[in-house]
């Protein structure tokens, strides 16, 4: 893979990080030319995107961040911090 992008997303706490991680890792990248590798380190979600074209990475990252945003809004609504 020629292009890559890494994101480190700190979350409020480990519980919220686990919720986000377990929710997003279910969906795999639809294109075979893209790969997404996710790891969780305490309350930080680490994501690495690898792809053959920069535009595929841009689209994948944009979509991923939209999912994260939706998940975080759901957590805020139904499981707010103490």
C-alpha positions as CSV (number, residue, x, y, z in Angstrom):
1,X,0.0,0.0,0.0
2,X,1.4,3.4,-1.0
3,X,-0.4,5.8,1.3
4,X,-1.2,5.8,5.0
5,X,-2.8,7.9,7.6
6,X,-2.7,7.4,11.4
7,X,-5.2,8.8,13.9
8,X,-4.9,8.7,17.7
9,X,-8.3,9.6,19.2
10,X,-8.3,10.2,23.0
11,X,-11.6,9.5,24.6
12,X,-13.1,10.6,27.9
13,X,-12.4,7.3,29.7
14,X,-11.6,3.6,29.0
15,X,-15.3,2.5,29.1
16,X,-16.2,5.0,26.3
17,X,-13.1,4.0,24.4
18,X,-14.2,0.4,24.5
19,X,-17.7,1.2,23.3
20,X,-16.3,3.2,20.4
21,X,-13.7,0.5,19.5
22,X,-16.2,-2.4,19.7
23,X,-18.7,-0.5,17.5
24,X,-16.4,0.7,14.7
25,X,-14.3,-2.5,14.4
26,X,-17.3,-4.5,13.2
27,X,-17.4,-2.6,9.9
28,X,-14.6,-3.5,7.5
29,X,-13.4,-1.3,4.6
30,X,-15.5,-2.1,1.5
31,X,-12.6,-1.6,-1.0
32,X,-10.0,-4.3,-1.2
33,X,-7.4,-1.6,-1.9
34,X,-8.0,-0.1,1.6
35,X,-7.0,-1.5,5.0
36,X,-7.9,-0.2,8.4
37,X,-6.1,-1.4,11.5
38,X,-7.5,-0.4,14.9
39,X,-6.0,-0.8,18.4
40,X,-7.1,0.4,21.8
41,X,-4.6,1.6,24.4
42,X,-6.5,2.5,27.6
43,X,-8.6,5.5,26.5
44,X,-6.9,6.1,23.2
45,X,-8.2,4.6,19.9
46,X,-5.4,4.2,17.4
47,X,-6.4,3.8,13.8
48,X,-4.1,3.3,10.8
49,X,-5.5,3.6,7.2
50,X,-3.5,2.1,4.3
51,X,-4.5,2.4,0.7
52,X,-3.3,2.5,-2.9
53,X,-4.7,6.0,-3.6
54,X,-4.8,9.1,-1.5
55,X,-8.5,9.7,-2.3
56,X,-9.5,6.3,-0.9
57,X,-7.8,7.2,2.4
58,X,-9.5,10.6,2.4
59,X,-12.9,9.1,1.9
60,X,-12.3,6.3,4.5
61,X,-11.0,8.8,7.2
62,X,-14.0,11.1,6.6
63,X,-16.5,8.3,6.9
64,X,-14.7,6.9,9.9
65,X,-14.8,10.3,11.7
66,X,-18.5,10.6,10.9
67,X,-19.1,7.3,12.6
68,X,-17.0,8.2,15.6
69,X,-19.0,11.5,15.9
70,X,-22.3,9.6,15.8
71,X,-21.1,7.1,18.4
72,X,-19.8,9.9,20.7
73,X,-23.1,11.8,20.5
74,X,-25.0,8.6,21.3
75,X,-22.7,8.0,24.3
76,X,-23.2,11.6,25.5
77,X,-27.0,11.2,25.3
78,X,-27.3,7.7,26.9
79,X,-24.2,7.3,29.0
80,X,-22.9,10.7,30.1
81,X,-19.8,11.1,32.2
82,X,-20.3,11.1,35.9
